[in-house]
Amino acid sequence: MIDDRLCQLVERLRRSGYQHRLEVEYQTYESPQDDVKPDFSRFLLKFREQGLVKIVETDGMVIYCSDEHGVQV
């Protein structure tokens, strides 16, 4: 549901002349265990086609950043 709403927001912004790429930053409170890496590549799949998704820890460290290649940090 959030994925769809973010896509609708991007469309409305584009119609109003906004030309920048919208970024969503999601903060997680627990860092993943070294032996268990969560797969963030499926998080906000539709929005990712139009925007950027970052997953960060509370200290600001980016643990995932989607880009054109879906690179996991």
Summary of the structure (lengths in Angstrom):
residues: 73
radius of gyration: 13.4
end to end distance: 25.9
largest distance: 45.4
contacts: 158
relative contact order: 0.23
helix: 29%
strand: 22%
